């Protein structure tokens, strides 16, 4: 299916055309009779644009925003989708809905979101997920792009403040109710049409001295997400077998740095189009192609109760309670094939782009016989609660005081008997040949050939899947519990001088406690549980035909389309029965159910990070009229002290076991006399302080034309996962192990910001602006590997121990060029060391397996540990152009904006190494056309985001250019009743992600349209 894409130059021309047209479309002001001024309250789309423009015009510094004066009528169905219309803001989508924001190239963790000026809890990171909050109770969203002394710290990109409604702000009774049905074309299982309800009530009593406000919303949604993925494209440097042999001969204790897992040596005859000699370039190997079919069910509840009391005109007390709950359950089915990088019987065809080689065909023959397929279930509930109290006092006409306190919590926890996430895999052992086909613009095509080999290595091909070939395979169940508690007190006082100057002083204290707990129970029974056919009655055959229609590669006759489906609970019950009846040896012994098929809440790790910050600020506002032009100067200084305390309970390890013939290493946790895991307790502290100046200047150089200049220092604090001090061991092998831990002593990232803008407000709800910004950011956080760390003084490994060295000496006769393998070591250990206390020998003949436990005299196990540190700095700059215009009384209007983001660091695809680059930087654009007259409102919105780097690892991920069309239509039947229809992603745009080359497709996600049909009634 061919899809038309609007490019940057077309949009830029459109913006310029609107700018020119708007100049000539202005109506000359009519003369007004003196003393006859009519106040008109403008509502609808134009009213929203007018108030948003006023917010920008009257702002101190560079501020954008969205306002919705009509009660319960925010411009978009989702706050993130509304924010993407603002210049410089791009969004990330989750299941087709806006979830997190990127501002001026800085991703979600670089922006802070507050509610009524309060820091709100998140679960895990610092980024806020707007998918948890309904938009019905929101009155405005303010985006502070330049630093301000009296605005919360934490956002290098921006500080986003969400303002909720207050009953005394608009006295009298305000009541609205809306209901709609959501039709999601991506839903495969469940209901395509699901309901949403929202209600708002606000009223004042006792001569408008007491007010109550209540908002409530409920959403139920079934949806689907389908994608084709390639797990990895492992980047490798070219190397010849001769180079490998020569290096290892000269360095017998080392491996050639380019002889990595999956290396294809130059001249390999099975790699067509591959170089025959070493060249300067990088090639990439795919590891796993997978087709994912996810179906989810979500229920979201939002509610807020606000009470206000004004016992006297100068004193207002507010008490509010906010509750948000989001329950999500997802069932994921997949078809996959593992391209074992260690397999040497492979064929491939390659394409060269510059110095990058990518496979167009990659095949495995005879290796990894499993035809795997999994079903996963993910279920979690996010719950946010906030209780706040605010006291505003105006003791004199010039003096104001404000005190605000809130206690909030956010929790994300499992919402199923299977924990937060679980998967069970099934497999047959009859995969003969696997082919993967890759193109520059399509999805990966997976071709699996099944068959049986006889004793003469002859193959009988199998054309159809058979449930009797399948048996249970590996499984895993995870439990993740995250909680954040925020307690915050803020006080401010301001004095307005008679001349119009102002000064404001304030201080605050905030304590954030972030706790993360996790546990994982796995059953790595990849050789199978039970026998083929034991689960045949539970399986049914389905097909992916039609799921990827319209995508290049879908419908390819070579493509594997059939897969097995089953009931998750039924398969678990069968697996437990097979284990307990002895059909596959002894019971696993993992987890509380003793089979490995259930989660545990005896958490492996428990990490608590407490962050306390004290702040004080002063801000002054000076006004003047040089050359009879209004001028404002705002100067502020904010000082903060922060302490970080990280406490963690993690497992301790008491032994290493080496299974020689398989070369597997197992780390065993230290247990007490009751068999419970012994955990070690660690505490690390950090602290820092910072002085944050800001200065904002604006002057109306001619009527309705405002020039602004701002300079400030802003910060973003490290994400909580980087602050956690727990030491996590990931693996141990013959060459050592790997682990990671956070760093509570990290400093915040600092940005020196400089902004210039020119704004022309030429008509009602009409303006044009251009702005330039520059951010010099220091203290960026990167992961540094600290090599060969002896983390546990009493944890030893048999590798290079006394017995190991004796065995090597005996096998090789002391000749370093003598070749031997693990089978030779296994046989020697079995024959000569079978009586040693630390060695267990099982099996007979060719099936002998030796397991060795490290002795106190053996070398201490060493690990490479990744720890985040402050290191890098960069400059990010850009331009913002915006236009908004309503064409007189015609009812037509237009919004357009374009943002250019430039950084002085780019990811170099020709370097085969992990690189530090600011992810998420991209140009963005929006175009919104609307018509509003005689009760009819029509809005068509176009959003575009250029290609950007999503991850900066050794194997990068680039999200390709994406655009989306949205529309809504509403009609006011009368003053109280209106009906509406909304369409999201009308052209069903898909999203594609690739690696170093567009041939290295990492993910192709299917785009779906979502329709909302509903009605709104105002009492």
Secondary structure, DSSP 8 states (H G I E B T S, - for coil): -------HHHHHHHHHHHHHHHHHH--------TT--------HHHHHHHHHHHHHHT-SSSEEEEE--STT--SSSSHHHHHTTSTTEEEEEETTEEEEEEETTB-GGGEEEEETTEE---SSSS---GGGS-STTEEEEEEE-S--TTS-S--SSEEEEEEE--GGGS-S-EEEEEEEEEEETT-SSS-SEEEEEEEEEEEEETTTTEEEEEEEEEEEEEEEEEEEEES-EEEEE---HHHHHHHHHH-TTS--TT--TT---TT-TTEET--SS--S-EEEEE-EEEEEEEEEEEEEEEEEEEEEEEEETTEEEEEEEEEEEEEEEEEEEEEEEE--TT--SEEEEEEEETTEEEEEEEEEESS---EEEEEEEEEEEEEEEEEEEEEEE-SSSSEEEEEEEEEEEEEEEE-STT-SEEEEEEEES-EEEEEEE--SSS--EEEEEEEEE-TT--EEEE-S--GGG-EEEEEEEEEEEEEEEEEEEEEEEEEE-TTS-EEEEEEEEEEEEEEEEEEEEEE--TT-BS-TTTTGGG-EEEE-TTTTTTSTTTT-TTS--EEEE--HHHHHHHHHHHHHTTTTSS----TTTTSS-S---S-SEEEEEEEEEEEEEEEEEEEE-GGG--EEEEEEEEEEEEEEEEEEEEE-EEEEEEETTTTEEEEEE-B-TTS-B-EEEEEEEEEEEEEEEEEEEEEEEETTEEEEEEEEEEEE---HHHH---EEEEEEETTEEEEEE--TT---EEEEEEEEEEEEEEETTEEEEEEEEEEEEEEEEEEEEEEEE---TT-B-STTSHHHHHHHHHHHTT-TT----HHHHHHHHHHHSTT-TTEEEES-GGG-EEEEE--TTS-B--EEEEEEEEEEEEEEEEEEEEEEEE-TTSSEEEEEEEEEEEES----TTS-S-----TT---EEEEEEEEEETTEEEEEEEEEE--EEEE-SSS-EEE--EEEEEEEEEEESSSSEEEEEEEESTT---EEEESSSTTSEEEEE----EEEEEEEEE-
